[in-house]
């Protein structure tokens, strides 16, 4: 006889089935017969479309602002066959699913009218990076120390998985706010090489920062093995500059300090 629905384990299993399509199709789930499969599938589709609608609208808002020119809103892909085909593989919140859905949105907008928007590909890459970086596991309750205050007692800094460096040929940060304001002609950014660092804090806040060569070099060198002295030397930073740069990278979630073994 099945356990009562008030059982926390049963509730957790049902919630997992709604969010995790591979689990929902597994014998482990089906043999438990905890809920009507058709109803679960319908509700799971509703949740998935709502979940990714919010993310496509938010993270692709600048591409979306150009929809009256391109004829393509990113979130429209959620009603297309491509999303339906993806549905059996989706795990809400996972990085793999974020990559797949973001790619659908990019391909959909790319198929519209992009003449007169020479930076459209970079704008789509920006939205895609934001959506992917936001995905993945996060900390819901904070009980860890402030890493920047303990860095002398901790091991060498290391890059946080999922953080992205985005190299652009246009200075997108200049044009982004203009796209969200009223315009008659498509705003154009300066053609100027720009590097952005996109990171997510442990609690899920996504940050974008302009990145100098020194900062990018420090980020790429932070492999969890190099000492602070090694990093300062290789990145060409003075100790005070290194400390300030690391503090900024830790604050936005691009770098962390792990305890020594």
Secondary structure, DSSP 8 states (H G I E B T S, - for coil): ----TT-HHHHHHHHHHHHBHHHHTSHHHHTT--S-HHHHHHHHHHHHHHHHHHHHHHHTHHHHTTHHHHS--GGGGGGSHHHHHHGGG-BTT-HHHHHHHHHHHHHHHHTS--TT-TTHHHHHHHHHHHHHHH-S---SS--S--GGGSGGGS--EEE-TT-EEEEESS-HHHHHHHHTS--SS--------EEEEEEE-TTS-EEEEE--HHHHHHHHH-BSSS-HHHHHHHHT--HHHHHHHHHHHHHHTSEEE----
